Amino acid sequence: MYKFLFKHIDNSGLIVFRIIFGLLCFLESVGAVVTGWVKRTLIDPEFTFSFIGFEWLQPLPGNWMYAYYIVMGIFGLLIMVGYKYRFSMFMFATMWTATYLMQKSSYNNHYYLLFILSFLMVLLPANRYASLDVKLNPSLKRISMPAWCKWVFVIQLFILYTYATIAKLYPDWLDTTFIRLLMKGKVDYPIIGGLLQQEWLHYFLAYGGILFDGLIIPALLFRPTRKFAFFVSIFFHLFNSIVLQIGIFPYLALAFSLFFFTPKTIRNIFLKKKKLYISNDVIVPKYSAIFISVFAVYFLIHIALPLRHHYFKDDVLWTEEGHRLSWRMMLRAKRGTASYQVIDKATGNAIPIKLNDYLTRKQRRGASTKPDIIWQFAQYLKQDFAKKGIAVEVYVRAYVSVNGRRSKQLIDPKIDLANEEWHHFKHHDWILPSSLADKPSK
């Protein structure tokens, strides 16, 4: 174990990955400003639906979130050129994590992945070559790294893709119900819109997605299939980038290929002036036992988190309990409507609530279909009226359709959600039982 983890290997892959990773951090940050994402998600809303427990974490007032994202972009550039690397990486990781936790109306698995990777990158010696840090302090220069620096990525990716595969093994994916609904929204795409509606393509995407997620890591690790797997990855991720428009994730996923090809190949393509490390030194640090224990716990947590939805009652597609942090990527289409009834405890009078007065369009979608956001909005209404000196009860009627099925009532309308507590590891009985047996209409 010690020899495997602490044997030194050439660091070309990590150096090039740092450069690409920093560039992608810059593009993600600045792109969020240019495309209007920051305005729609963090500036326009009166408040954001943060992760429960982080309600205190809200966007900066006014237009300051523009500056926040531009500063993050600058840190991305500093990561790319390797200047004050660990400080820059830590600052980006902290700022990105804060924006991740402060809103979930635009939840995306690649936001979660970037949060994880950013803190992992803080620990890695990714600035030991082709960096301003080395130029300013030549004693930092190294052409090797411990083998664990590679395997931490490989194991993380294996966990991600394995759970992404398992999550797809459910009826609406296997019979292409979800794929058909997803592609229906792409019918107006130029040139490819009509192609995306073809049934044969839906089956190709459904089963191709399962095979890709399940086999890509072993195929990249196995030398005879590595090049083929890489070219399949290029097609797969470019398709996702064009059709699904999911930001930097496809390009980040392709960048991970750097850890699967031989250092000689990476050096010959990207770092031709770099000397190739060919020794087999094993340098076991004093803290090796603690180090192994920490990473073992880290990976055990990441193995356990995606399993937690099995310990809740009912179907995660319906309840959303255990959905986040589980690599359940683009698996279901939900639409719904919700009405909130606020009752003045003192008078018993109903107070009309118009969602448009409180929420943006994207927030309304979450407050109509996702139980945790519905609960959070009920708590917000309770606190908002409390500021006016009015004690209230909040009742919700929500009807939700999953993957095109007929709408079912999601929330028990007799339960005062303002008086309910949130439990992270316990099912909430005010979420009515699912009824997903009805087949959707074609």
Buried (B, 14 or more C-beta within 10 A) or exposed (E): EEEEBBBBBBBBBBBBBBBBBBBBBBBBBBBBBEEEBBBBBBBEBEBBBBBBEBBEBBBEEEEEBBEBBBBBBBBBBBBBBBBBBBEBBBBBBBBBBBBBBBBBBBBBBBBBBBBBBBBBBBBBBBBBBBBBBBEEEEEBBBBBBBBBBBBBBBBBBBBBBBBBBBBBEBEBBBBBBBBBBBBEEBEEBEEBEEEBBEEEBBBEBBBBBBEBBBBBBEBBBEEEBBEEBBEBBEEBBEBBBEBBEBBBBBBBBBBBBBBBBBBEBBBEEBBEEBEBBEEEEBEBEEEBEEBBEEBEEBBEEBEEBBEBBEEBEBBBBBBBBBBBBBBBBBBBBBBBBBBBBBBBEEEEEEBEBEBEEBBBEBBBBBBBBBBBBBBBBBBBBBEBBEEEEBEBBBBBBBBBBBBBBEEBBBBBBEBBBBEBEEEEEEBBEBBBEBEBEEBBEE
